[in-house]
Amino acid sequence: MNLDITFRHLEHTPALDTKIRDKVNRVAKKLSPTAHYHWTSWVEHDAHISTLAVKDGSRDFFAKAESGDLYKTIDLAIKKLEKQVDDLKNNVY
């Protein structure tokens, strides 16, 4: 899995890194092994924001989540991206 993790105005801790890698692994099982993932998390004012951009061949996926809690944004972004991937697999698009 090709995963880049970027933090802005946040400390990059091993616990955050592990949580993000575990969550992205759930999505990675549904995509090709050559997919590239870019995770970004940052703080703006009192809001924590996380984005996940995925490039899988000719397909691009993007999810963004915002919350007062960083761990919640991680969960929300993954859920949004999983929905996009599942919808594509079920030919909803």
PyMOL commands that set and color helices and strands:
alter all, ss='L'
color gray80, all
select helices_A, chain A and resi 14-28+70-89
alter helices_A, ss='H'
color red, helices_A
select strands_A, chain A and resi 2-8+36-44+47-56+59-67
alter strands_A, ss='S'
color yellow, strands_A
deselect
rebuild
show_as cartoon
